[in-house]
Amino acid sequence: MHDLPLLVVALTVSAYWIGVGAMINRVRRHRRRDAGLVPEQARERAMWFVWVPLVAAWVALPWLARTRTDGILALPAFAQEDAFFAVRTIAAAAAVLCWVATLRCYQRMGDDWRMDVTSRETALITDGPFRRIRHPIYAFSILLMLASVVVLPTLPMLAIALVHVTLMNLKARNEEAHLAAMHGADYARYAARTGRFMPRFTTREP
């Protein structure tokens, strides 16, 4: 199927997860330690059993849809209508922007980037993309997933999105508890002036 928004999302999602792999390799090479590919914490290991097949499906579905003309994996007929094409094109552009913004977050985190909660000292980054949002990488991942659903509005993609957003929330809350225990009052003040996934422009009481 020659569908430009679908191709853009397929390439962007693939590039996004290749970027995650590159970050894992970078941290291993520079820090001489793993980057959390196998989580230390039992709670995050349980999430991993869901996350790994979810990521594989997220990467595969746009590519599969390009080869299908019917069935549950194919792009629905209503999504191929001209009236919906502009919406899907905007969503595909948003997906690319999310990927670019995620690269900026990686750049700011550098070798402090990890995939899991660790018992080792974790840096508290509060500037750059993290100035108003505590989890900008997760926020952009959620937006990328929602863009994927708009471009490929199928039941399998919607199901993956629901699980993905749920896992993002669980993981963000778990990391916040860890950082609060590690950084105490500094993290409480940071959390008071930031939003989890959306910017906060007022400060609440810590």
Helices and strands as residue ranges (DSSP letters): H 4-31, H 42-65, G 77-80, H 82-109, G 110-112, G 128-130, H 136-151, H 155-183, H 185-192
